[in-house]
């Protein structure tokens, strides 16, 4: 669900520079609204980048393009996106 929350935020805002305290509300498959601490989750993913599995890195990389330097990523529209 955190990936869905990140995708929803990205599609609405055009970036993933999510404030640490941001809570994203999404509607699940069961039509229930859920609140995700997206800012904290994104921050945690960034801090654990070196230990993520290749599958998780792929999921997180779908909305960004990196130039090879740590923390220097851009999403496809050109704005900086740390994750």
N, CA, C and O atoms as a GROMACS GRO file, in nm:
protein
  332
    1UNK      N    1   0.082  -0.120   0.000
    1UNK     CA    2   0.000   0.000   0.000
    1UNK      C    3   0.086   0.126   0.000
    1UNK      O    4   0.043   0.228  -0.053
    2UNK      N    5   0.206   0.120   0.058
    2UNK     CA    6   0.291   0.239   0.058
    2UNK      C    7   0.331   0.278  -0.083
    2UNK      O    8   0.342   0.396  -0.114
    3UNK      N    9   0.354   0.178  -0.170
    3UNK     CA   10   0.386   0.209  -0.309
    3UNK      C   11   0.269   0.278  -0.377
    3UNK      O   12   0.288   0.372  -0.455
    4UNK      N   13   0.148   0.233  -0.348
    4UNK     CA   14   0.029   0.295  -0.405
    4UNK      C   15   0.016   0.439  -0.355
    4UNK      O   16  -0.022   0.528  -0.432
    5UNK      N   17   0.045   0.462  -0.229
    5UNK     CA   18   0.040   0.597  -0.173
    5UNK      C   19   0.145   0.686  -0.238
    5UNK      O   20   0.117   0.802  -0.269
    6UNK      N   21   0.265   0.632  -0.259
    6UNK     CA   22   0.371   0.709  -0.325
    6UNK      C   23   0.333   0.741  -0.469
    6UNK      O   24   0.356   0.853  -0.516
    7UNK      N   25   0.275   0.645  -0.538
    7UNK     CA   26   0.233   0.667  -0.676
    7UNK      C   27   0.125   0.774  -0.683
    7UNK      O   28   0.130   0.863  -0.768
    8UNK      N   29   0.028   0.767  -0.594
    8UNK     CA   30  -0.080   0.865  -0.591
    8UNK      C   31  -0.024   1.006  -0.566
    8UNK      O   32  -0.063   1.102  -0.633
    9UNK      N   33   0.068   1.018  -0.470
    9UNK     CA   34   0.129   1.147  -0.438
    9UNK      C   35   0.206   1.199  -0.558
    9UNK      O   36   0.193   1.316  -0.594
   10UNK      N   37   0.285   1.112  -0.621
   10UNK     CA   38   0.365   1.151  -0.737
   10UNK      C   39   0.277   1.199  -0.852
   10UNK      O   40   0.306   1.302  -0.914
   11UNK      N   41   0.170   1.126  -0.880
   11UNK     CA   42   0.080   1.164  -0.989
   11UNK      C   43   0.013   1.298  -0.963
   11UNK      O   44  -0.012   1.374  -1.056
   12UNK      N   45  -0.016   1.328  -0.836
   12UNK     CA   46  -0.080   1.454  -0.801
   12UNK      C   47   0.020   1.570  -0.796
   12UNK      O   48  -0.009   1.679  -0.844
   13UNK      N   49   0.138   1.546  -0.736
   13UNK     CA   50   0.234   1.653  -0.710
   13UNK      C   51   0.346   1.663  -0.813
   13UNK      O   52   0.408   1.768  -0.828
   14UNK      N   53   0.373   1.553  -0.885
   14UNK     CA   54   0.479   1.554  -0.985
   14UNK      C   55   0.618   1.532  -0.928
   14UNK      O   56   0.717   1.551  -1.000
   15UNK      N   57   0.630   1.495  -0.802
   15UNK     CA   58   0.759   1.470  -0.737
   15UNK      C   59   0.738   1.383  -0.614
   15UNK      O   60   0.625   1.358  -0.573
   16UNK      N   61   0.848   1.338  -0.558
   16UNK     CA   62   0.842   1.259  -0.436
   16UNK      C   63   0.923   1.324  -0.324
   16UNK      O   64   0.980   1.254  -0.240
   17UNK      N   65   0.927   1.455  -0.322
   17UNK     CA   66   0.989   1.527  -0.210
   17UNK      C   67   0.881   1.546  -0.104
   17UNK      O   68   0.830   1.656  -0.086
   18UNK      N   69   0.849   1.440  -0.037
   18UNK     CA   70   0.737   1.435   0.056
   18UNK      C   71   0.782   1.486   0.193
   18UNK      O   72   0.881   1.438   0.247
   19UNK      N   73   0.711   1.583   0.250
   19UNK     CA   74   0.746   1.628   0.385
   19UNK      C   75   0.740   1.511   0.484
   19UNK      O   76   0.652   1.426   0.474
   20UNK      N   77   0.832   1.507   0.577
   20UNK     CA   78   0.846   1.394   0.670
   20UNK      C   79   0.714   1.361   0.741
   20UNK      O   80   0.686   1.243   0.765
   21UNK      N   81   0.634   1.459   0.776
   21UNK     CA   82   0.511   1.435   0.852
   21UNK      C   83   0.388   1.416   0.764
   21UNK      O   84   0.276   1.407   0.816
   22UNK      N   85   0.405   1.411   0.633
   22UNK     CA   86   0.290   1.400   0.542
   22UNK      C   87   0.220   1.265   0.557
   22UNK      O   88   0.284   1.160   0.565
   23UNK      N   89   0.088   1.270   0.561
   23UNK     CA   90   0.005   1.150   0.564
   23UNK      C   91  -0.077   1.148   0.436
   23UNK      O   92  -0.150   1.243   0.407
   24UNK      N   93  -0.065   1.040   0.360
   24UNK     CA   94  -0.138   1.026   0.234
   24UNK      C   95  -0.258   0.935   0.257
   24UNK      O   96  -0.245   0.828   0.315
   25UNK      N   97  -0.372   0.979   0.211
   25UNK     CA   98  -0.495   0.900   0.224
   25UNK      C   99  -0.525   0.832   0.090
   25UNK      O  100  -0.534   0.898  -0.013
   26UNK      N  101  -0.540   0.700   0.095
   26UNK     CA  102  -0.574   0.627  -0.026
   26UNK      C  103  -0.691   0.534   0.004
   26UNK      O  104  -0.714   0.495   0.118
   27UNK      N  105  -0.763   0.500  -0.102
   27UNK     CA  106  -0.875   0.407  -0.091
   27UNK      C  107  -0.826   0.271  -0.140
   27UNK      O  108  -0.780   0.259  -0.254
   28UNK      N  109  -0.836   0.171  -0.056
   28UNK     CA  110  -0.790   0.037  -0.089
   28UNK      C  111  -0.889  -0.037  -0.178
   28UNK      O  112  -0.995   0.015  -0.212
   29UNK      N  113  -0.853  -0.158  -0.214
   29UNK     CA  114  -0.939  -0.241  -0.299
   29UNK      C  115  -1.072  -0.272  -0.231
   29UNK      O  116  -1.172  -0.298  -0.298
   30UNK      N  117  -1.072  -0.268  -0.098
   30UNK     CA  118  -1.196  -0.294  -0.024
   30UNK      C  119  -1.280  -0.167  -0.007
   30UNK      O  120  -1.379  -0.167   0.067
   31UNK      N  121  -1.240  -0.059  -0.075
   31UNK     CA  122  -1.309   0.070  -0.072
   31UNK      C  123  -1.299   0.142   0.063
   31UNK      O  124  -1.373   0.237   0.088
   32UNK      N  125  -1.209   0.096   0.148
   32UNK     CA  126  -1.185   0.161   0.276
   32UNK      C  127  -1.073   0.263   0.261
   32UNK      O  128  -0.971   0.235   0.198
   33UNK      N  129  -1.093   0.381   0.317
   33UNK     CA  130  -0.987   0.482   0.315
   33UNK      C  131  -0.884   0.449   0.421
   33UNK      O  132  -0.917   0.418   0.535
   34UNK      N  133  -0.758   0.456   0.381
   34UNK     CA  134  -0.649   0.430   0.475
   34UNK      C  135  -0.553   0.548   0.473
   34UNK      O  136  -0.536   0.615   0.372
   35UNK      N  137  -0.491   0.570   0.587
   35UNK     CA  138  -0.393   0.677   0.600
   35UNK      C  139  -0.254   0.614   0.611
   35UNK      O  140  -0.232   0.524   0.691
   36UNK      N  141  -0.162   0.665   0.529
   36UNK     CA  142  -0.025   0.614   0.530
   36UNK      C  143   0.069   0.728   0.565
   36UNK      O  144   0.057   0.838   0.512
   37UNK      N  145   0.161   0.700   0.654
   37UNK     CA  146   0.262   0.799   0.691
   37UNK      C  147   0.368   0.799   0.582
   37UNK      O  148   0.480   0.750   0.600
   38UNK      N  149   0.330   0.855   0.467
   38UNK     CA  150   0.413   0.848   0.348
   38UNK      C  151   0.546   0.920   0.365
   38UNK      O  152   0.649   0.868   0.321
   39UNK      N  153   0.547   1.036   0.426
   39UNK     CA  154   0.671   1.109   0.445
   39UNK      C  155   0.774   1.030   0.524
   39UNK      O  156   0.891   1.025   0.487
   40UNK      N  157   0.731   0.969   0.631
   40UNK     CA  158   0.821   0.887   0.714
   40UNK      C  159   0.867   0.765   0.635
   40UNK      O  160   0.985   0.729   0.642
   41UNK      N  161   0.778   0.702   0.561
   41UNK     CA  162   0.813   0.583   0.484
   41UNK      C  163   0.916   0.616   0.377
   41UNK      O  164   1.014   0.543   0.360
   42UNK      N  165   0.894   0.725   0.303
   42UNK     CA  166   0.989   0.766   0.200
   42UNK      C  167   1.125   0.793   0.264
   42UNK      O  168   1.227   0.748   0.212
   43UNK      N  169   1.127   0.865   0.375
   43UNK     CA  170   1.253   0.892   0.444
   43UNK      C  171   1.324   0.765   0.485
   43UNK      O  172   1.446   0.755   0.473
   44UNK      N  173   1.249   0.668   0.534
   44UNK     CA  174   1.308   0.540   0.573
   44UNK      C  175   1.365   0.465   0.454
   44UNK      O  176   1.472   0.404   0.464
   45UNK      N  177   1.296   0.469   0.341
   45UNK     CA  178   1.346   0.402   0.221
   45UNK      C  179   1.477   0.466   0.176
   45UNK      O  180   1.570   0.396   0.136
   46UNK      N  181   1.484   0.598   0.182
   46UNK     CA  182   1.607   0.667   0.143
   46UNK      C  183   1.722   0.629   0.235
   46UNK      O  184   1.834   0.605   0.188
   47UNK      N  185   1.697   0.622   0.364
   47UNK     CA  186   1.805   0.592   0.458
   47UNK      C  187   1.850   0.447   0.448
   47UNK      O  188   1.962   0.414   0.488
   48UNK      N  189   1.766   0.360   0.394
   48UNK     CA  190   1.799   0.218   0.381
   48UNK      C  191   1.836   0.180   0.238
   48UNK      O  192   1.841   0.061   0.205
   49UNK      N  193   1.861   0.276   0.153
   49UNK     CA  194   1.882   0.250   0.011
   49UNK      C  195   1.989   0.144  -0.015
   49UNK      O  196   1.973   0.062  -0.106
   50UNK      N  197   2.095   0.144   0.061
   50UNK     CA  198   2.205   0.050   0.038
   50UNK      C  199   2.166  -0.094   0.071
   50UNK      O  200   2.232  -0.187   0.024
   51UNK      N  201   2.061  -0.115   0.149
   51UNK     CA  202   2.025  -0.250   0.190
   51UNK      C  203   1.897  -0.302   0.124
   51UNK      O  204   1.851  -0.412   0.156
   52UNK      N  205   1.838  -0.225   0.033
   52UNK     CA  206   1.715  -0.268  -0.032
   52UNK      C  207   1.742  -0.378  -0.134
   52UNK      O  208   1.848  -0.382  -0.197
   53UNK      N  209   1.645  -0.468  -0.150
   53UNK     CA  210   1.656  -0.573  -0.251
   53UNK      C  211   1.643  -0.510  -0.390
   53UNK      O  212   1.587  -0.401  -0.403
   54UNK      N  213   1.694  -0.576  -0.493
   54UNK     CA  214   1.680  -0.523  -0.629
   54UNK      C  215   1.534  -0.500  -0.668
   54UNK      O  216   1.504  -0.406  -0.741
   55UNK      N  217   1.444  -0.584  -0.619
   55UNK     CA  218   1.302  -0.567  -0.652
   55UNK      C  219   1.247  -0.437  -0.593
   55UNK      O  220   1.172  -0.365  -0.660
   56UNK      N  221   1.285  -0.407  -0.469
   56UNK     CA  222   1.238  -0.283  -0.405
   56UNK      C  223   1.298  -0.161  -0.472
   56UNK      O  224   1.230  -0.060  -0.491
   57UNK      N  225   1.426  -0.172  -0.510
   57UNK     CA  226   1.490  -0.061  -0.580
   57UNK      C  227   1.416  -0.033  -0.710
   57UNK      O  228   1.393   0.082  -0.745
   58UNK      N  229   1.379  -0.138  -0.782
   58UNK     CA  230   1.304  -0.122  -0.908
   58UNK      C  231   1.171  -0.053  -0.885
   58UNK      O  232   1.136   0.040  -0.958
   59UNK      N  233   1.097  -0.095  -0.784
   59UNK     CA  234   0.968  -0.032  -0.754
   59UNK      C  235   0.986   0.116  -0.722
   59UNK      O  236   0.908   0.200  -0.768
   60UNK      N  237   1.086   0.148  -0.642
   60UNK     CA  238   1.108   0.286  -0.601
   60UNK      C  239   1.164   0.371  -0.714
   60UNK      O  240   1.149   0.493  -0.713
   61UNK      N  241   1.229   0.309  -0.811
   61UNK     CA  242   1.295   0.383  -0.918
   61UNK      C  243   1.203   0.414  -1.035
   61UNK      O  244   1.244   0.487  -1.126
   62UNK      N  245   1.084   0.364  -1.036
   62UNK     CA  246   0.996   0.384  -1.151
   62UNK      C  247   0.965   0.529  -1.180
   62UNK      O  248   0.939   0.564  -1.295
   63UNK      N  249   0.968   0.614  -1.080
   63UNK     CA  250   0.935   0.755  -1.100
   63UNK      C  251   1.054   0.847  -1.084
   63UNK      O  252   1.037   0.965  -1.053
   64UNK      N  253   1.173   0.796  -1.106
   64UNK     CA  254   1.289   0.882  -1.095
   64UNK      C  255   1.397   0.837  -1.192
   64UNK      O  256   1.399   0.723  -1.237
   65UNK      N  257   1.487   0.928  -1.222
   65UNK     CA  258   1.602   0.899  -1.304
   65UNK      C  259   1.723   0.951  -1.229
   65UNK      O  260   1.724   1.067  -1.186
   66UNK      N  261   1.824   0.868  -1.213
   66UNK     CA  262   1.942   0.907  -1.135
   66UNK      C  263   2.060   0.927  -1.228
   66UNK      O  264   2.074   0.860  -1.330
   67UNK      N  265   2.146   1.020  -1.190
   67UNK     CA  266   2.268   1.044  -1.268
   67UNK      C  267   2.388   0.969  -1.211
   67UNK      O  268   2.501   0.995  -1.252
   68UNK      N  269   2.364   0.879  -1.118
   68UNK     CA  270   2.472   0.798  -1.062
   68UNK      C  271   2.527   0.850  -0.932
   68UNK      O  272   2.597   0.777  -0.861
   69UNK      N  273   2.498   0.974  -0.897
   69UNK     CA  274   2.545   1.028  -0.769
   69UNK      C  275   2.437   1.009  -0.665
   69UNK      O  276   2.319   1.035  -0.692
   70UNK      N  277   2.475   0.965  -0.548
   70UNK     CA  278   2.379   0.940  -0.442
   70UNK      C  279   2.297   1.064  -0.412
   70UNK      O  280   2.352   1.173  -0.391
   71UNK      N  281   2.165   1.048  -0.409
   71UNK     CA  282   2.077   1.158  -0.375
   71UNK      C  283   2.052   1.256  -0.488
   71UNK      O  284   1.982   1.355  -0.470
   72UNK      N  285   2.110   1.232  -0.606
   72UNK     CA  286   2.095   1.325  -0.718
   72UNK      C  287   2.005   1.261  -0.823
   72UNK      O  288   2.053   1.217  -0.927
   73UNK      N  289   1.877   1.257  -0.796
   73UNK     CA  290   1.782   1.192  -0.886
   73UNK      C  291   1.680   1.292  -0.936
   73UNK      O  292   1.651   1.392  -0.871
   74UNK      N  293   1.627   1.263  -1.052
   74UNK     CA  294   1.523   1.348  -1.111
   74UNK      C  295   1.412   1.257  -1.161
   74UNK      O  296   1.436   1.147  -1.212
   75UNK      N  297   1.289   1.305  -1.146
   75UNK     CA  298   1.182   1.227  -1.205
   75UNK      C  299   1.174   1.266  -1.351
   75UNK      O  300   1.234   1.366  -1.391
   76UNK      N  301   1.103   1.190  -1.433
   76UNK     CA  302   1.103   1.211  -1.577
   76UNK      C  303   1.067   1.352  -1.623
   76UNK      O  304   1.104   1.391  -1.734
   77UNK      N  305   0.997   1.429  -1.542
   77UNK     CA  306   0.962   1.565  -1.584
   77UNK      C  307   1.074   1.665  -1.554
   77UNK      O  308   1.066   1.781  -1.594
   78UNK      N  309   1.178   1.622  -1.482
   78UNK     CA  310   1.293   1.707  -1.462
   78UNK      C  311   1.311   1.764  -1.324
   78UNK      O  312   1.419   1.816  -1.295
   79UNK      N  313   1.212   1.759  -1.235
   79UNK     CA  314   1.228   1.814  -1.100
   79UNK      C  315   1.299   1.712  -1.012
   79UNK      O  316   1.284   1.592  -1.031
   80UNK      N  317   1.375   1.759  -0.916
   80UNK     CA  318   1.449   1.669  -0.827
   80UNK      C  319   1.352   1.583  -0.748
   80UNK      O  320   1.247   1.629  -0.704
   81UNK      N  321   1.388   1.458  -0.732
   81UNK     CA  322   1.307   1.364  -0.654
   81UNK      C  323   1.401   1.272  -0.580
   81UNK      O  324   1.468   1.190  -0.643
   82UNK      N  325   1.409   1.283  -0.453
   82UNK     CA  326   1.505   1.207  -0.374
   82UNK      C  327   1.482   1.059  -0.369
   82UNK      O  328   1.572   0.985  -0.329
   83UNK      N  329   1.366   1.010  -0.408
   83UNK     CA  330   1.340   0.866  -0.409
   83UNK      C  331   1.284   0.828  -0.542
   83UNK      O  332   1.255   0.711  -0.566
   0.00000   0.00000   0.00000
